[in-house]
């Protein structure tokens, strides 16, 4: 794999991880300010942000769709493989973020 693709994969992982953990952290702060239990709100926010973290990491859904279209109709399979690698990287970042949140909150509340 070329160097630029590895950089994109690493960035995609950490963007998804950061969106999920940051959103859950600030969601728990909002829960605290409104009188809700912060740890429960953190877990709920993390679960609600999963798909949005993936979308933010891959740069939006339209880019992914256009890349798949290019790969299918123009027989450019390497573009499809690269996009799948980015999606898997983003999903890994989300899973790592959820694992961290569950570890911090001692599991599901």
C-alpha positions as a printed Julia matrix, in Angstrom:
109×3 Matrix{Float64}:
   0.0    0.0     0.0
   1.31   3.42   -0.81
   2.29   5.87    1.9
  -0.55   8.32    1.27
  -3.14   5.6     1.73
  -1.62   4.54    5.06
  -1.74   8.17    6.21
  -5.41   8.37    5.2
  -6.2    5.15    7.04
  -4.52   6.39   10.23
  -6.27   9.77   10.01
  -9.61   8.09    9.4
  -9.16   5.9    12.49
  -8.33   8.8    14.78
 -11.02  11.11   13.41
 -13.69   8.49   14.12
 -12.16   7.82   17.53
 -12.06  11.53   18.37
 -15.6   12.27   17.2
 -16.99   9.43   19.28
 -15.01  10.05   22.48
 -15.29  13.83   22.31
 -18.99  13.73   21.59
 -19.6   11.3    24.43
 -17.54  13.42   26.82
 -19.41  16.6    26.01
 -22.71  14.69   26.01
 -22.0   13.59   29.57
 -21.21  17.2    30.5
 -24.6   18.21   29.12
 -26.22  15.42   31.11
 -24.52  16.63   34.27
 -25.7   20.2    33.7
 -29.3   19.04   33.21
 -29.32  16.75   36.24
 -28.99  13.43   34.4
 -26.44  10.78   35.44
 -23.28  11.68   33.46
 -21.93   8.16   33.01
 -25.21   6.86   31.63
 -25.42   9.86   29.33
 -21.86   9.2    28.16
 -22.69   5.63   27.16
 -25.93   6.69   25.44
 -24.2    9.49   23.55
 -21.44   7.14   22.41
 -23.97   4.65   21.07
 -25.88   7.37   19.23
 -22.72   8.84   17.66
 -21.38   5.64   16.11
 -22.64   6.13   12.56
 -21.91   9.86   12.6
 -18.32   9.23   13.6
 -17.89   6.9    10.64
 -19.47   9.39    8.24
 -17.3   12.22    9.56
 -14.16  10.1     9.26
 -14.68   9.07    5.64
 -15.46  12.64    4.63
 -19.17  12.38    3.97
 -21.35   9.84    2.26
 -21.36  11.38   -1.21
 -17.61  10.94   -1.65
 -17.87   7.29   -0.7
 -20.77   6.72   -3.1
 -19.01   8.48   -5.97
 -15.87   6.41   -5.35
 -17.89   3.18   -5.42
 -19.6    4.34   -8.61
 -16.24   5.1   -10.22
 -14.91   1.71   -9.18
 -17.89  -0.19  -10.53
 -18.61   1.64  -13.77
 -15.05   2.54  -14.75
 -13.55  -0.78  -13.63
 -11.28   0.85  -11.09
 -11.29  -1.78   -8.38
  -8.36  -0.24   -6.49
 -10.55   2.77   -5.63
 -13.24   0.5    -4.22
 -10.66  -1.39   -2.15
  -9.23   1.88   -0.82
 -12.69   3.12    0.17
 -13.48  -0.16    1.92
 -10.17   0.11    3.8
 -11.1    3.63    4.94
 -14.53   2.48    6.12
 -12.99  -0.43    8.04
 -10.48   1.95    9.59
 -13.27   4.29   10.69
 -15.24   1.39   12.11
 -12.16   0.3    14.03
 -11.82   3.81   15.47
 -15.45   3.75   16.56
 -15.04   0.31   18.16
 -11.92   1.49   20.0
 -13.77   4.58   21.23
 -16.71   2.49   22.45
 -14.32   0.15   24.22
 -12.65   3.1    25.93
 -16.0    4.58   26.98
 -17.18   1.21   28.33
 -13.9    0.82   30.18
 -14.17   4.3    31.72
 -17.8    3.82   32.74
 -17.28   0.22   33.91
 -19.53  -1.2    31.22
 -23.08  -0.53   30.16
 -25.17   1.33   32.7
